[in-house]
């Protein structure tokens, strides 16, 4: 199952933007981009804001979708962390 950042990286690859170019645009390393692509980690809030700033003019629909999907994923992850008290 892919996550939103994986989908966006695949989209960028289809547009001819390599992981090396993406790492340069975002100011991070290629291994970090590979971890995002492989679903091992999510970008930090700062990294996401840089991705947004770098690509909003070129791919506005895809960036908006990425941000909405990442927000949804974040909320789902936070909800899953909540431990509700047991009912007696």
C-alpha positions in Angstrom: 0.0 0.0 0.0 1.5 3.4 -1.0 1.3 6.6 1.0 0.8 10.1 -0.3 4.5 11.0 -0.5 5.2 7.8 -2.4 2.5 8.7 -4.9 3.9 12.2 -5.3 7.5 10.9 -5.9 6.2 8.5 -8.5 4.3 11.4 -10.1 7.5 13.5 -10.1 9.4 10.6 -11.7 6.8 10.5 -14.5 7.5 14.2 -15.0 11.2 13.5 -15.4 12.2 14.7 -11.9 14.6 12.1 -10.5 15.1 11.4 -6.8 18.5 13.1 -7.1 16.8 16.2 -8.5 14.1 16.1 -5.8 16.7 15.8 -3.1 18.4 18.9 -4.5 15.1 20.8 -4.7 14.1 19.9 -1.1 17.6 20.2 0.4 17.9 16.7 1.7 19.9 13.6 0.8 19.0 10.9 -1.8 18.8 8.3 1.0 16.1 10.3 2.7 14.1 10.6 -0.5 14.5 6.8 -0.9 13.1 6.3 2.6 10.1 8.4 1.8 9.6 6.5 -1.5 9.9 3.1 0.2 7.5 4.2 2.9 9.9 3.7 5.8 9.5 7.3 7.0 7.3 10.3 6.3 8.8 13.8 5.6 9.0 16.2 8.5 6.7 19.2 8.6 9.6 21.4 7.5 10.4 19.1 4.6 6.7 19.0 3.5 6.6 22.8 3.6 9.7 22.9 1.4 8.1 20.4 -1.1 5.0 22.6 -1.1 7.0 25.8 -1.8 9.1 24.2 -4.5 6.3 22.5 -6.5 3.1 24.5 -5.9 3.6 26.6 -9.0 4.4 23.7 -11.3 2.0 21.1 -10.0 -0.7 22.8 -8.0 -3.3 20.1 -8.1 -0.9 17.3 -7.1 0.6 19.4 -4.3 -2.9 20.2 -2.9 -3.8 16.5 -3.0 -0.5 15.6 -1.4 -1.0 18.0 1.5 -4.6 16.9 2.0 -3.6 13.2 2.0 -0.7 13.8 4.3 -2.9 15.6 6.8 -5.4 12.7 6.7 -2.5 10.2 7.2 -1.2 12.2 10.1 -4.6 12.4 11.8 -5.2 8.6 11.3 -1.8 7.9 12.9 -2.5 10.2 15.8 -5.9 8.6 16.4 -4.3 5.1 16.3 -2.0 6.2 19.1 -4.9 7.2 21.4 -5.6 4.7 24.1 -9.1 4.9 25.3 -9.9 4.0 28.8 -11.6 0.7 29.2 -15.3 0.7 30.0 -16.3 -0.9 33.2 
